[in-house]
Amino acid sequence: MEAKTIKETVIKPKLIEIFGNTIGNSLVTKATLAGMRGNSEQEKLELMVEVICSNPIVIGMWGAAQTEKLKREWLQYLV
């Protein structure tokens, strides 16, 4: 799967489910902009996931352990 597909089908629905449309879409937009700096699909996904998982709102809602778990799960989609 491409990084964009993972973002749209896995990450975005989860963020909107948990944070609602406004915050979820804001996180996705920030992730998209970060991912544009990547050269490979792996690098794009890593950059997107890092931006989301380092966001204080995300860490505050899920906690560090759950955020790290989701980060690992999301990165595995590309393998």
TALINFEN-V238136 format. One record per residue. N is the residue number from 1. RES is the residue in one letter. PSI is psi as a letter, one per 20 degrees, with the letter a starting at -180 (NA if undefined). OMEGA is omega as a letter, one per 40 degrees, with the letter a starting at -180 (* if undefined). NEAR is the number of other ideal C-beta (glycine too) atoms within 12 Angstrom. Layout:
# TALINFEN-V238136
n=N res=RES psi=PSI omega=OMEGA near=NEAR
n=N res=RES psi=PSI omega=OMEGA near=NEAR
This chain:
# TALINFEN-V238136
n=1 res=M psi=q omega=i near=20
n=2 res=E psi=q omega=i near=19
n=3 res=A psi=g omega=a near=32
n=4 res=K psi=g omega=i near=23
n=5 res=T psi=g omega=i near=17
n=6 res=I psi=g omega=i near=32
n=7 res=K psi=g omega=a near=38
n=8 res=E psi=h omega=a near=22
n=9 res=T psi=h omega=a near=16
n=10 res=V psi=g omega=a near=29
n=11 res=I psi=g omega=a near=39
n=12 res=K psi=g omega=i near=28
n=13 res=P psi=h omega=i near=18
n=14 res=K psi=g omega=a near=30
n=15 res=L psi=g omega=i near=36
n=16 res=I psi=h omega=i near=19
n=17 res=E psi=g omega=a near=14
n=18 res=I psi=g omega=a near=22
n=19 res=F psi=i omega=a near=24
n=20 res=G psi=r omega=a near=14
n=21 res=N psi=g omega=a near=16
n=22 res=T psi=g omega=a near=13
n=23 res=I psi=g omega=i near=23
n=24 res=G psi=g omega=i near=26
n=25 res=N psi=h omega=i near=20
n=26 res=S psi=g omega=i near=22
n=27 res=L psi=g omega=i near=34
n=28 res=V psi=g omega=i near=33
n=29 res=T psi=g omega=i near=22
n=30 res=K psi=g omega=i near=27
n=31 res=A psi=g omega=i near=39
n=32 res=T psi=g omega=i near=27
n=33 res=L psi=g omega=i near=18
n=34 res=A psi=g omega=a near=26
n=35 res=G psi=h omega=a near=32
n=36 res=M psi=i omega=i near=18
n=37 res=R psi=i omega=a near=17
n=38 res=G psi=q omega=i near=25
n=39 res=N psi=h omega=i near=13
n=40 res=S psi=r omega=i near=14
n=41 res=E psi=h omega=i near=22
n=42 res=Q psi=g omega=a near=21
n=43 res=E psi=g omega=i near=19
n=44 res=K psi=g omega=a near=29
n=45 res=L psi=g omega=i near=36
n=46 res=E psi=g omega=i near=30
n=47 res=L psi=g omega=i near=27
n=48 res=M psi=g omega=a near=42
n=49 res=V psi=h omega=i near=40
n=50 res=E psi=g omega=i near=24
n=51 res=V psi=g omega=i near=32
n=52 res=I psi=g omega=a near=42
n=53 res=C psi=i omega=i near=36
n=54 res=S psi=i omega=a near=22
n=55 res=N psi=p omega=a near=27
n=56 res=P psi=h omega=i near=16
n=57 res=I psi=g omega=a near=22
n=58 res=V psi=g omega=i near=33
n=59 res=I psi=h omega=i near=19
n=60 res=G psi=h omega=a near=15
n=61 res=M psi=g omega=a near=23
n=62 res=W psi=h omega=a near=22
n=63 res=G psi=q omega=a near=14
n=64 res=A psi=g omega=a near=16
n=65 res=A psi=g omega=a near=12
n=66 res=Q psi=h omega=i near=18
n=67 res=T psi=g omega=i near=27
n=68 res=E psi=h omega=i near=19
n=69 res=K psi=g omega=i near=15
n=70 res=L psi=h omega=i near=26
n=71 res=K psi=g omega=i near=29
n=72 res=R psi=g omega=i near=17
n=73 res=E psi=g omega=a near=20
n=74 res=W psi=h omega=a near=33
n=75 res=L psi=h omega=i near=28
n=76 res=Q psi=h omega=a near=17
n=77 res=Y psi=h omega=a near=27
n=78 res=L psi=i omega=a near=27
n=79 res=V psi=NA omega=* near=13
